[in-house]
Amino acid sequence: METTLRDPGTEAAAHADTVQTTIADIARFLQENFGQRLAAFIAGIEDPKQVGKWCSSQNAPRVDSELRLRAAYQVFQMITLAENCHTARAWMIGMNPQLEDDSPIQAVAADRHKDVMAAARSYIKGDL
């Protein structure tokens, strides 16, 4: 069954993907889609080179950084399943009125994960 915009399985599929994906793969995905500096910003770290070390499994992020990375990845996957990866990237980096004009990436970096998820759900439903 193909996932569509209104398919309630979109959120469940994104969640399942997030919990089954290693943090190294998540860091790599975010680095490939947003660049190393923005991935570091999401994680709340100052040294972007740490992201590369996470990608190669040389070490692992702190728990707070992993939470941010997983939140960003899950929301990106939700939007991708509902739309496509180009729309998901634009949605993640663009200003969002539901997030007081912060981008979802800025909100994730500020630990506003629930706000970002609510904004993603609204977008997928077509409410905004």
Phi, psi and omega per residue, in radians:
M1 nan 2.253 -3.135
E2 -1.380 2.411 3.103
T3 -1.379 2.303 -3.136
T4 -2.104 3.043 -3.095
L5 -0.919 -0.730 -3.057
R6 -1.722 0.111 -3.110
D7 -1.240 2.086 3.135
P8 -1.139 -0.242 3.107
G9 -1.293 -0.231 -3.131
T10 -1.005 -0.859 -3.112
E11 -1.155 -0.742 3.128
A12 -1.125 -0.700 3.131
A13 -1.140 -0.727 3.114
A14 -1.127 -0.709 3.118
H15 -1.115 -0.832 -3.134
A16 -1.045 -0.753 3.119
D17 -1.065 -0.738 -3.103
T18 -1.121 -0.757 -3.107
V19 -1.321 -0.366 -3.124
Q20 -1.621 -0.154 -3.094
T21 -1.671 2.369 3.135
T22 -1.193 2.737 3.124
I23 -1.153 -0.539 3.076
A24 -1.091 -0.752 3.125
D25 -1.203 -0.633 3.096
I26 -1.148 -0.806 3.115
A27 -1.045 -0.734 3.126
R28 -1.100 -0.777 3.138
F29 -1.052 -0.831 -3.122
L30 -1.164 -0.661 3.092
Q31 -1.113 -0.737 -3.141
E32 -1.177 -0.594 -3.073
N33 -1.586 -0.474 -3.090
F34 -2.126 -0.210 -3.062
G35 1.620 2.808 -3.053
Q36 -1.168 -0.691 -3.116
R37 -1.150 -0.758 -3.137
L38 -1.223 -0.624 3.058
A39 -1.095 -0.683 3.084
A40 -1.147 -0.698 3.095
F41 -1.054 -0.803 3.114
I42 -0.992 -0.782 -3.088
A43 -1.268 -0.289 3.141
G44 1.402 0.583 3.129
I45 -2.083 2.749 -3.103
E46 -1.569 -0.514 -3.054
D47 -1.706 1.804 -3.142
P48 -1.030 -0.439 -3.136
K49 -1.108 -0.411 3.093
Q50 -1.056 -0.615 3.140
V51 -1.050 -0.757 3.093
G52 -1.062 -0.656 3.100
K53 -1.172 -0.650 3.090
W54 -1.149 -0.721 -3.125
C55 -1.050 -0.624 -3.118
S56 -1.646 0.162 3.121
S57 1.052 0.452 3.065
Q58 -1.207 -0.576 3.013
N59 -2.732 3.100 -3.092
A60 -2.115 2.661 3.119
P61 -1.245 2.787 2.990
R62 -1.082 2.844 -3.100
V63 -1.036 -0.765 -3.119
D64 -1.105 -0.653 3.090
S65 -1.198 -0.708 3.119
E66 -1.104 -0.692 3.100
L67 -1.023 -0.773 -3.142
R68 -1.142 -0.774 3.140
L69 -1.078 -0.780 -3.138
R70 -1.162 -0.664 3.107
A71 -1.103 -0.815 3.133
A72 -1.084 -0.744 -3.142
Y73 -1.103 -0.797 -3.101
Q74 -1.089 -0.781 3.139
V75 -1.151 -0.732 3.093
F76 -1.008 -0.782 3.141
Q77 -1.121 -0.691 3.104
M78 -1.027 -0.856 -3.119
I79 -1.154 -0.687 3.113
T80 -1.065 -0.780 3.139
L81 -1.127 -0.592 -3.139
A82 -1.414 -0.555 -3.067
E83 -2.179 -1.698 3.075
N84 -2.896 2.989 -3.043
C85 -1.189 -0.538 3.133
H86 -1.191 -0.734 3.084
T87 -1.143 -0.719 3.137
A88 -1.063 -0.759 -3.142
R89 -1.118 -0.804 3.129
A90 -1.084 -0.712 3.139
W91 -1.124 -0.699 -3.104
M92 -1.192 -0.578 -3.069
I93 -1.724 -0.188 -3.098
G94 -1.507 2.757 3.065
M95 -1.107 2.530 -3.102
N96 -2.292 2.085 -3.107
P97 -1.081 -0.457 3.112
Q98 -1.310 -0.213 3.140
L99 -1.984 0.551 -3.126
E100 0.980 0.679 3.127
D101 1.179 0.169 2.934
D102 -1.336 2.740 2.998
S103 -1.384 2.731 3.049
P104 -0.973 -0.612 3.104
I105 -1.110 -0.759 3.103
Q106 -1.080 -0.713 -3.130
A107 -1.171 -0.704 3.079
V108 -1.097 -0.766 3.135
A109 -1.071 -0.478 3.114
A110 -1.614 0.237 3.112
D111 1.112 0.549 3.083
R112 -1.742 0.893 -3.032
H113 -1.061 -0.755 -3.126
K114 -1.129 -0.663 3.101
D115 -1.101 -0.733 -3.139
V116 -1.153 -0.744 3.121
M117 -1.101 -0.718 3.107
A118 -1.104 -0.711 3.110
A119 -1.137 -0.691 3.109
A120 -1.130 -0.740 3.109
R121 -1.076 -0.743 3.113
S122 -1.084 -0.759 3.133
Y123 -1.070 -0.818 -3.115
I124 -1.108 -0.653 3.118
K125 -1.271 -0.282 -3.119
G126 1.553 0.263 -3.129
D127 -1.345 -0.295 -3.126
L128 -2.573 nan nan
